[in-house]
Amino acid sequence: MKRFLLLVVIAIVLMGCAQRPRIPYTKEIVTVHIGDTLWNIAARYNGKTYMLEYLEELKALPENKEILQAKRLLQPGDKVTVLKIAE
């Protein structure tokens, strides 16, 4: 029983260490211009996170659900909410 509890405690500690700290973001609305892609827009505002994780976070925002649907291209004039590192 003691070994089991020790293994559980070690597993919990390791899981806590594996999580990255959350970066404080502020939301900003960006207007899409001709030639803009989601990758280009994300590259301008992405800070210290991996690009694919950042894109997934953008797609998960309720404000972007309709605009960032699969199989939909960004159109000039679209409003995309991005996450900008809080300064």
HUGI-V618662 format. One record per run of one state. SS is the DSSP state (H for helix, E for strand, - for the rest). FROM is the first residue (numbers start at 1). LEN is the number of residues. Records with the same first field share a line. If there is no record, write none. Layout:
# HUGI-V618662
SS=FROM-LEN / FROM-LEN
This chain:
# HUGI-V618662
-=1-1 / 19-6 / 32-6 / 46-5 / 61-1 / 65-14 / 86-2
H=2-17 / 38-8 / 51-10 / 62-3
E=25-7 / 79-7
